[in-house]
Every structure is written in structure tokens, then in C-alpha cells.
Amino acid sequence: MANESRSAQRKSLRQLYRGKRRALSPLAQRRAANLLTSHLVGNAHFRAAKNIAAYLASDGEIELSRLLAHASCARKRIFVPVLDKSGSMRFVRYRPGATLGAAHKGFAAPARGNPVPRYLQFDLVLMPLVAFDNNGNRLGRGGGHYDRYFSAALRPGNSAPRLFGIAHALQQAPALEPAAWDVGLDAVATERGVQYFRRVRYCAP
């Protein structure tokens, strides 16, 4: 019964915060994307990263187009998620301007591209989310794809990438109760700036 109640609560929160971001005007979306880009371009972790996992926005998610164009010009390698035939999330190389294929379960991706090896070491992961709280908890779409993919990287002894949630500031929730399998965030970046959480390992500016 408790699990059913938690599931219903998370479903309700997803509807609430997806509605909030969808309600943003095109102008508000552009402003948020431009401000986010400015914050991340000057961020030490972004500047130091060579391999970046990102996403192609949909459903009101904050756009990364300008940021990814900057990353490409800086010769950073960009990867975006796709779902394979088994429904597992993998990453493919992405170059800004590439032709996109049909979105599958909300994942837009390049029309062509082979999944990279799962063991590829990302330096920075820019993760989409539906809601986040002040403790670094993230509420995703509900498929658990990011949690499953990155849980192995966060085990002791592994070199874990920095996990940055990307969101509009209005997606901040008062508090989220994490599930046992949820992967926490090192930071959240919004149009207001980058907010770090206690467990983050700081990088010198």
C-alpha cells in the first residue's frame, strides 16, 4: 500500500511540474536557455569536461542547443541518449545540426549513429528532470533509464562523472522522497545559476 501511495504521489508531481514548464511562453523558454548557457559556459566543471552526456529537449525541457553549439566549437565530444530495441538507454555521438530521427518514448536522437560502449567515461552529465529539491534529489520521467545507467558508475571505486540536473527554476519542489534506486545529483543548473549539493567534489575555478 505504501508503494502504491508513493507511486501515485510521484505521478501527481510529474503532472504538476511538467505542466509548469509546458506553460512557459516561447520567449520565457528562450530567455531561460540563454541564461542557462551563460552560467554553464563559465562553470569550471563544464570548461574542464571533454566528454559530455547531454539531451535533446522535448516536452518543455530547457533547451541546450546554444550550449551544445558552444561545446562543439570548444572541441568537446557530445553524446545524447537513445533507447535500444530492448528498451535500455544507450548514448550516441551528437554533432549540432545533425538530422534527427523520430523521437522514441520522448528521446529525440540523431537519425544515424552507433551507441558508444557503455564503459565510455563521461566527465559531465547534463540530465533532464521533471522536478528537483534542495537536497539533490531528482524526479525523472518515470522510466528509471538514467538511474539504471549511472548507478554502476557511482559504486565505490569507480570514477564517477559529475551529474548536473538541468531544469527551469520553477521545477524546484519543496521536498522529494527518493526511491531506493534513485541516483542523486551533484548540482542543478537553472536560468538562475548552478546550485551545488553537499556531496559534490568541487573543481578549482
C-alpha positions in Angstrom: 0.0 0.0 0.0 2.8 2.4 0.9 4.5 1.7 -2.5 1.2 2.4 -4.3 0.8 5.7 -2.4 4.4 6.8 -3.2 3.8 5.9 -6.9 0.6 7.9 -7.0 2.3 10.9 -5.4 5.2 10.8 -7.8 2.8 10.6 -10.8 1.0 13.6 -9.4 4.2 15.6 -9.0 5.2 14.7 -12.6 1.9 16.1 -13.9 2.3 19.2 -11.8 5.9 20.1 -12.8 5.6 19.1 -16.4 2.6 21.4 -16.6 4.6 24.2 -15.2 7.3 24.0 -17.7 4.9 23.5 -20.6 3.1 26.7 -19.6 6.2 28.8 -20.2 6.0 31.1 -23.3 8.4 30.7 -26.2 10.1 33.9 -25.1 10.5 32.7 -21.5 11.9 29.4 -22.8 14.5 31.3 -24.9 15.5 33.6 -22.1 15.9 30.7 -19.7 18.0 28.8 -22.3 20.3 31.8 -22.9 20.8 32.4 -19.2 21.5 28.7 -18.5 24.1 28.7 -21.3 25.8 31.8 -19.8 26.0 30.1 -16.4 27.4 26.8 -17.7 29.9 28.2 -20.2 31.6 29.9 -17.3 31.4 26.9 -15.0 34.7 25.2 -14.1 33.3 21.6 -14.5 31.9 22.4 -17.9 35.1 24.1 -19.1 37.2 21.1 -17.9 34.9 18.4 -19.4 35.9 16.7 -22.6 33.1 14.1 -22.9 29.7 15.5 -22.1 26.4 13.5 -22.0 23.5 15.8 -22.7 20.0 15.6 -24.1 17.8 17.0 -26.9 15.0 18.9 -25.3 11.3 18.0 -25.6 8.1 18.4 -23.5 9.1 21.9 -22.3 12.5 20.9 -21.1 15.1 23.7 -21.1 16.9 23.9 -24.4 20.6 23.1 -24.7 21.1 24.0 -28.4 23.2 27.1 -27.9 25.2 25.4 -25.1 25.9 22.3 -27.3 27.0 24.5 -30.2 29.5 26.2 -27.8 30.7 22.8 -26.6 31.2 21.6 -30.2 33.2 24.7 -31.1 35.4 24.1 -28.0 36.0 20.6 -29.3 34.2 18.8 -26.6 32.5 15.5 -27.5 28.8 15.4 -27.1 26.6 12.4 -26.6 22.8 12.1 -26.3 20.6 9.2 -25.1 18.7 6.7 -27.2 16.7 3.6 -26.3 17.8 0.4 -28.0 15.5 -2.4 -29.1 15.4 -3.9 -25.6 14.4 -0.5 -24.1 17.7 0.1 -22.5 19.3 3.6 -22.6 22.5 4.0 -24.5 24.3 7.1 -25.8 25.3 8.1 -29.3 27.7 10.8 -30.5 25.9 14.0 -31.4 27.0 17.0 -33.5 24.9 20.1 -33.5 22.9 20.4 -36.7 22.7 16.6 -37.3 19.5 15.3 -38.8 17.2 13.9 -36.1 15.2 10.7 -36.3 11.7 10.2 -34.9 11.5 10.5 -31.1 11.1 7.3 -29.3 9.4 7.4 -25.9 10.4 11.0 -25.5 14.0 10.5 -26.6 14.9 12.6 -29.7 18.2 11.5 -31.2 20.3 11.7 -34.4 18.9 9.7 -37.3 22.3 7.9 -37.6 24.8 6.9 -35.0 26.0 3.8 -33.3 25.7 3.5 -29.5 29.1 4.1 -27.8 30.5 1.5 -25.4 28.8 1.6 -22.0 32.1 2.0 -20.3 32.9 5.3 -22.0 33.9 7.7 -19.3 31.8 10.9 -19.3 33.2 13.9 -17.5 29.9 15.7 -17.1 26.3 14.5 -17.5 23.6 17.1 -18.1 20.5 15.3 -17.0 16.9 16.4 -17.8 14.4 16.1 -15.0 10.8 16.8 -14.1 11.5 18.2 -10.6 14.3 18.5 -8.1 14.7 19.6 -4.5 17.2 21.3 -2.3 18.9 18.1 -1.3 19.9 17.0 -4.8 17.0 14.6 -5.3 15.8 14.3 -8.9 12.4 13.2 -10.2 12.6 12.0 -13.8 10.1 10.9 -16.3 9.4 7.6 -14.6 11.3 5.1 -16.8 14.4 4.9 -14.5 16.7 5.0 -17.5 19.3 7.4 -16.0 19.2 5.7 -12.6 20.0 2.3 -14.1 22.6 3.6 -16.5 24.6 5.6 -14.0 24.1 3.6 -10.8 27.1 1.4 -11.7 29.3 4.4 -12.2 28.5 5.6 -8.7 29.7 2.5 -6.9 32.8 2.8 -4.7 36.0 2.5 -6.6 34.6 3.7 -9.9 35.4 7.1 -11.5 32.0 8.8 -11.4 31.0 11.6 -13.7 29.6 14.9 -12.4 25.8 14.7 -12.5 24.2 18.1 -13.2 20.4 18.2 -13.3 19.2 20.8 -15.9 15.8 22.5 -15.3 13.8 25.7 -15.1 13.9 27.2 -11.7 10.2 26.7 -11.3 10.8 22.9 -11.3 12.2 23.1 -7.8 9.9 21.1 -5.4 9.7 21.7 -1.6 11.0 18.2 -1.0 11.2 14.9 -2.8 11.2 11.4 -1.2 13.8 9.4 -3.2 13.2 5.8 -4.1 15.9 3.3 -3.2 17.2 3.2 -6.8 17.3 6.9 -7.5 20.6 8.5 -8.4 21.2 11.8 -6.7 22.7 14.9 -8.3 25.9 16.8 -7.7 24.3 20.0 -8.8 21.4 21.6 -10.6 21.7 24.3 -13.2 18.8 26.6 -14.0 18.4 30.0 -15.5 19.3 31.4 -12.0 22.7 29.7 -11.8 24.3 26.5 -10.6 23.3 25.1 -7.2 25.7 22.5 -5.7 24.8 19.9 -3.1 26.9 18.7 -0.1 28.3 15.6 -1.7 29.8 17.4 -4.6 33.6 17.4 -5.2 34.5 21.0 -6.0 36.7 21.8 -9.0 39.1 24.8 -8.8 37.8 27.7 -11.0 
